[in-house]
């Protein structure tokens, strides 16, 4: 089985979807001739032509609005927002159009679109290239929100998203594009080569959008996380020696609540980890769900490790980024309570 980076896995997913369904179109800023700023669409325009893989003006509202119109008339558009930080001008279209069209039309119209966007920090992108806006999408009824942590899941989830009749927000942690990252920025960069999560079939397969994965089994405590923080959380478990069970949510909403509840009931302790800002972050919803469904099984307060309530800083990148030291400290607090 071939080994792929997350970039290659995403490109392979798009290639499979374009080849299987003539209604799939891919577009966004620089995704055509240039192949995307991260090269996720490299070579696709040459293979499928300018009517199916094409560039757009720099207008996020226009990109999203065009995708909604295409989807309503039977296409399956895959639109790219070059960085998640740029999605805000298109947010009204996402909420008032894509997320509501099935409800407003009593099921006469659907919005089978996928909106891809790189997210997260760890690349010295500063405040306008490092945000993790997942919570503003999980809050909206009618949207599915997905964030993979590895190449295998990225391809399977992206194909499933494109084939889904609901609008899907597909967030791609850019720090994982070329290799896993454990949060130790001072160490050499690691590639995906040799990692079992990078063994990706070349053809068609899907990963269910609302399924979580037990990334690391354990009995000491449960860690609920996603994206880059899956790898940071695993590193913290190894460094502390704490037997943490790490749940990679993958599909943030709808969420695989059964897997979450089963793990927390088994361990009796829970730590929530995400890179986004703390206040009203998705971790708050996770903590509330654990409290609601697992209260009588909890042996310690739920811990949260997140980014800070500030814009993402450039000069203090690694003070903001939740590294293994901060995550490990939360593990210890949960175990000692």
C-alpha distance (Angstrom), angle and dihedral (degrees) to the residues before:
residue distance angle dihedral
X1 . . .
X2 3.82 . .
X3 3.80 121.9 .
X4 3.79 114.3 -129.0
X5 3.76 136.8 -176.1
X6 3.77 115.7 -129.7
X7 3.81 88.3 -102.2
X8 3.79 90.8 55.2
X9 3.81 92.0 44.6
X10 3.80 91.9 52.9
X11 3.79 90.9 47.3
X12 3.81 89.6 49.0
X13 3.82 90.7 51.2
X14 3.79 91.0 52.0
X15 3.81 90.7 46.6
X16 3.82 91.3 51.8
X17 3.81 92.7 47.0
X18 3.81 93.8 47.3
X19 3.80 91.1 47.9
X20 3.81 95.6 48.2
X21 3.81 100.0 43.7
X22 3.80 126.3 36.4
X23 3.83 89.2 -159.8
X24 3.82 92.1 67.3
X25 3.81 114.3 100.4
X26 3.81 128.6 177.3
X27 3.78 123.7 -153.9
X28 3.80 145.7 150.1
X29 3.77 141.7 112.7
X30 3.82 111.0 -29.6
X31 3.81 94.3 -16.1
X32 3.81 94.9 123.1
X33 3.78 120.7 53.2
X34 3.82 93.8 6.1
X35 3.82 94.6 45.8
X36 3.78 96.1 -130.9
X37 3.78 130.6 -62.0
X38 3.83 89.0 -86.0
X39 3.85 93.5 34.1
X40 3.81 94.3 -115.3
X41 3.82 90.9 138.0
X42 3.80 98.3 37.3
X43 3.80 112.6 147.6
X44 3.80 96.2 5.1
X45 3.80 96.1 106.5
X46 3.80 91.1 51.1
X47 3.81 89.4 51.2
X48 3.81 100.9 42.2
X49 3.80 104.0 23.7
X50 3.78 136.8 -117.8
X51 3.79 95.5 -71.4
X52 3.79 93.2 61.7
X53 3.83 102.0 33.5
X54 3.78 112.5 33.2
X55 3.78 146.9 150.6
X56 3.79 125.7 -109.8
X57 3.80 135.2 -159.1
X58 3.79 118.1 -94.9
X59 3.80 95.3 -87.7
X60 3.78 117.1 117.6
X61 3.80 92.7 -174.6
X62 3.79 88.7 53.0
X63 3.81 93.2 47.4
X64 3.80 92.8 51.6
X65 3.80 94.2 41.2
X66 3.79 91.6 50.7
X67 3.80 90.4 49.4
X68 3.81 91.4 52.1
X69 3.81 91.4 51.1
X70 3.79 91.9 47.8
X71 3.81 91.7 48.6
X72 3.81 93.2 48.7
X73 3.80 89.7 54.5
X74 3.79 95.2 50.9
X75 3.81 107.3 -87.7
X76 3.80 124.9 120.2
X77 3.80 104.1 -134.3
X78 3.79 122.7 -167.3
X79 3.79 106.4 -162.0
X80 3.78 124.7 -173.3
X81 3.78 125.3 -146.4
X82 3.80 101.7 -159.3
X83 3.82 93.1 -134.8
X84 3.81 126.3 6.5
X85 3.80 87.2 -125.2
X86 3.81 88.9 69.9
X87 3.80 96.9 55.9
X88 3.79 96.9 89.9
X89 3.84 97.0 87.6
X90 3.81 86.8 56.8
X91 3.80 95.8 44.9
X92 3.80 95.9 97.6
X93 3.81 90.1 53.3
X94 3.81 90.3 50.0
X95 3.81 94.8 48.9
X96 3.80 102.2 34.5
X97 3.80 96.8 34.7
X98 3.80 117.5 22.3
X99 3.79 97.6 33.2
X100 3.81 96.1 43.4
X101 3.80 106.4 38.1
X102 3.81 97.1 91.0
X103 3.82 91.8 49.0
X104 3.81 95.5 42.4
X105 3.81 92.7 49.4
X106 3.82 94.8 44.3
X107 3.80 88.6 -119.3
X108 3.81 96.9 -49.6
X109 3.81 90.5 116.1
X110 3.77 132.0 33.2
X111 3.78 131.7 -171.2
X112 3.81 107.7 -136.0
X113 3.79 95.6 176.8
X114 3.78 131.8 134.9
X115 3.78 120.3 -149.0
X116 3.81 111.6 -160.6
X117 3.77 121.1 -164.3
X118 3.82 134.8 164.5
X119 3.80 111.6 -126.4
X120 3.78 143.6 178.2
X121 3.76 137.2 43.5
X122 3.75 139.2 -94.4
X123 3.81 95.1 105.4
X124 3.84 100.1 82.6
X125 3.79 91.0 -106.8
X126 3.79 96.6 143.5
X127 3.77 126.7 -147.0
X128 3.82 98.4 -36.4
X129 3.81 99.6 45.7
X130 3.81 103.9 38.3
X131 3.79 109.6 56.1
X132 3.80 126.7 129.5
X133 3.83 104.9 -153.7
X134 3.81 98.8 170.6
X135 3.82 94.3 123.9
X136 3.81 93.6 63.4
X137 3.79 88.8 58.9
X138 3.81 99.8 41.5
X139 3.81 86.3 55.9
X140 3.81 92.5 61.4
X141 3.80 119.0 87.4
X142 3.80 111.5 -132.5
X143 3.80 98.3 34.1
X144 3.78 129.7 101.9
X145 3.80 115.6 -148.6
X146 3.80 121.7 -159.1
X147 3.81 134.8 177.5
X148 3.84 121.0 177.9
X149 3.79 124.3 -156.9
X150 3.81 101.1 -159.7
X151 3.82 142.8 25.5
X152 3.81 97.8 -99.5
X153 3.79 92.9 53.5
X154 3.80 92.5 40.5
X155 3.79 92.8 60.0
X156 3.79 96.5 41.3
X157 3.79 94.0 45.1
X158 3.81 93.5 46.1
X159 3.81 93.1 52.2
X160 3.81 89.3 47.6
X161 3.81 89.7 49.5
X162 3.80 93.0 51.5
X163 3.81 91.0 48.9
X164 3.81 93.0 47.2
X165 3.81 119.3 101.1
X166 3.82 91.5 -142.2
X167 3.81 125.6 79.5
X168 3.81 109.2 -97.4
X169 3.80 126.7 -158.0
X170 3.80 103.8 -150.4
X171 3.80 111.6 -164.6
X172 3.81 118.0 -166.9
X173 3.83 117.9 -161.8
X174 3.78 100.0 -134.4
X175 3.82 93.0 -158.1
X176 3.81 87.4 66.4
X177 3.81 97.2 48.7
X178 3.81 94.2 100.1
X179 3.79 102.7 22.1
X180 3.80 147.0 -18.9
X181 3.81 116.5 -73.6
X182 3.79 124.4 -153.3
X183 3.80 95.8 -171.6
X184 3.81 96.4 -101.0
X185 3.79 98.3 121.5
X186 3.78 91.7 174.6
X187 3.80 91.8 66.3
X188 3.82 126.2 81.9
X189 3.79 116.7 -82.3
X190 3.81 113.4 -93.8
X191 3.81 122.6 -142.2
X192 3.80 128.4 -144.8
X193 3.80 90.4 -115.4
X194 3.79 110.7 122.2
X195 3.80 95.4 11.4
X196 3.83 112.4 124.1
X197 3.82 90.3 -139.7
X198 3.80 87.3 64.5
X199 3.81 94.1 60.1
X200 3.79 98.7 106.1
X201 3.83 126.5 176.1
X202 3.80 113.1 -124.8
X203 3.79 95.7 -136.0
X204 3.78 137.2 55.4
X205 3.80 123.2 -46.2
X206 3.78 135.3 136.5
X207 3.79 138.7 -145.2
X208 3.83 113.4 -150.4
X209 3.79 110.4 -105.0
X210 3.80 95.0 -135.7
X211 3.81 98.4 46.1
X212 3.80 126.3 108.9
X213 3.81 123.7 -155.7
X214 3.80 130.5 -142.2
X215 3.80 96.4 -125.9
X216 3.80 93.7 179.7
X217 3.82 122.2 11.7
X218 3.78 118.5 -138.4
X219 3.80 145.4 144.2
X220 3.82 105.1 -144.9
X221 3.79 100.3 75.8
X222 3.79 141.4 -24.2
X223 3.81 122.0 -111.8
X224 3.80 116.8 -160.7
X225 3.77 110.9 -161.1
X226 3.80 146.5 125.8
X227 3.80 143.0 -160.0
X228 3.79 118.5 13.5
X229 3.79 91.7 -9.3
X230 3.81 90.4 69.3
X231 3.80 88.7 71.2
X232 3.80 94.3 40.9
X233 3.80 90.0 51.0
X234 3.80 91.4 50.3
X235 3.80 90.1 50.6
X236 3.81 90.6 50.9
X237 3.80 90.1 52.2
X238 3.79 91.8 52.7
X239 3.80 93.8 46.1
X240 3.80 95.7 47.4
X241 3.80 95.8 39.5
X242 3.80 89.5 -131.6
X243 3.80 114.9 146.3
X244 3.81 96.0 -124.0
X245 3.78 122.3 176.1
X246 3.79 105.8 -145.1
X247 3.79 117.0 -154.0
X248 3.80 113.8 -160.8
X249 3.80 101.6 -155.3
X250 3.84 94.6 -163.5
X251 3.80 92.3 172.1
X252 3.80 104.1 55.1
X253 3.78 95.3 -175.3
X254 2.97 127.3 43.3
X255 3.79 83.5 31.7
X256 3.79 134.0 -158.8
X257 3.79 94.5 -115.5
X258 3.81 93.8 168.8
X259 3.81 92.5 64.2
X260 3.81 91.4 46.9
X261 3.80 94.3 49.1
X262 3.80 93.9 45.5
X263 3.79 91.6 52.9
X264 3.81 96.5 46.2
X265 3.80 91.9 47.0
X266 3.80 88.3 52.4
X267 3.81 97.3 48.6
X268 3.82 102.2 29.4
X269 3.80 91.7 -145.5
X270 3.81 132.4 82.0
X271 3.80 136.6 -166.3
X272 3.81 120.7 -176.2
X273 3.81 117.5 -154.9
X274 3.79 129.3 -173.5
X275 3.77 137.9 146.5
X276 3.81 98.2 -133.0
X277 3.79 123.3 94.6
X278 3.79 115.6 -71.1
X279 3.80 106.5 -125.3
X280 3.82 111.2 82.3
X281 3.80 89.4 -8.7
X282 3.80 119.7 149.2
X283 3.79 88.3 -98.6
X284 3.80 89.0 71.0
X285 3.82 89.6 60.4
X286 3.79 90.5 47.5
X287 3.81 91.5 51.1
X288 3.80 90.4 49.2
X289 3.81 92.3 50.5
X290 3.80 92.1 49.2
X291 3.80 90.6 48.4
X292 3.81 90.5 49.3
X293 3.79 98.0 46.3
X294 3.82 104.1 27.9
X295 3.82 106.1 30.9
X296 3.81 96.5 122.5
X297 3.81 91.4 49.1
X298 3.81 97.4 50.9
X299 3.79 116.8 106.9
X300 3.81 96.4 -179.8
X301 3.82 139.0 22.7
X302 3.80 116.1 -81.1
X303 3.81 111.6 -100.3
X304 3.82 125.2 -145.2
X305 3.81 125.7 -158.7
X306 3.80 113.6 -174.4
X307 3.76 146.5 138.4
X308 3.78 116.9 -73.3
X309 3.81 127.1 -95.0
X310 3.79 93.0 -100.8
X311 3.79 136.3 89.1
X312 3.79 109.9 -80.3
X313 3.81 103.6 -87.1
X314 3.79 124.3 -136.7
X315 3.80 100.2 -157.6
X316 3.83 94.4 42.4
X317 3.80 98.7 40.1
X318 3.79 95.5 141.6
X319 3.79 95.1 45.3
X320 3.81 87.9 58.6
X321 3.81 98.2 39.6
X322 3.85 109.8 84.5
X323 3.79 100.7 -119.3
X324 3.81 130.6 -172.0
X325 3.81 92.5 -91.4
X326 3.81 93.0 59.6
X327 3.79 92.2 41.7
X328 3.79 92.0 47.5
X329 3.80 91.3 50.8
X330 3.82 88.9 55.3
X331 3.80 89.6 51.1
X332 3.79 90.3 54.4
X333 3.79 93.1 48.1
X334 3.79 90.7 51.2
X335 3.80 92.6 48.9
X336 3.81 94.8 45.7
X337 3.81 97.3 46.9
